[in-house]
Amino acid sequence: MQDLLTIVGNFGFPIAVSAYLLVRIEGKLNELSTSITELAKAIAILEVKGGGMA
């Protein structure tokens, strides 16, 4: 039992922090993905309007 408590004490906090950060970062990644998609659409529209000149 003492060994189990030691293991949880040593690894529980890093696991909890990692899980928390993964949950937070997931939302940010979804926002970033949406922004990249919108940017690609805007660039495509500008290329069509500009005659494809780069």
C-alpha positions in Angstrom: 0.0 0.0 0.0 2.8 2.4 0.8 4.4 1.7 -2.6 1.1 2.6 -4.3 0.9 5.9 -2.4 4.5 6.7 -3.4 3.8 6.0 -7.0 0.6 8.1 -7.0 2.5 10.9 -5.2 5.3 10.9 -7.7 3.3 10.5 -10.9 -0.2 11.8 -10.1 0.6 15.5 -10.2 2.5 15.4 -13.6 -0.4 13.3 -15.1 -3.0 15.7 -13.8 -1.1 18.7 -15.2 -0.6 17.0 -18.5 -4.3 16.2 -18.8 -5.3 19.7 -17.9 -2.9 21.2 -20.5 -4.1 18.8 -23.2 -7.7 19.8 -22.6 -6.8 23.5 -22.8 -4.7 23.1 -25.9 -7.3 21.2 -27.7 -9.6 24.2 -27.8 -6.8 26.4 -29.0 -5.9 23.9 -31.8 -9.6 23.9 -32.9 -9.6 27.7 -33.1 -6.3 27.7 -35.0 -7.5 25.1 -37.5 -10.7 27.2 -38.1 -8.6 30.3 -38.6 -6.3 28.5 -41.1 -9.3 27.3 -43.1 -10.8 30.8 -43.2 -7.4 32.2 -44.3 -7.1 29.7 -47.1 -10.6 30.6 -48.3 -9.8 34.3 -48.2 -6.5 33.8 -50.2 -8.4 31.7 -52.8 -10.9 34.5 -53.2 -8.1 37.1 -53.6 -6.4 34.9 -56.2 -9.6 34.7 -58.2 -10.3 38.4 -58.0 -6.6 39.3 -58.8 -6.4 37.1 -61.8 -3.9 34.7 -60.1 -1.1 37.2 -60.0 1.4 36.5 -57.2 
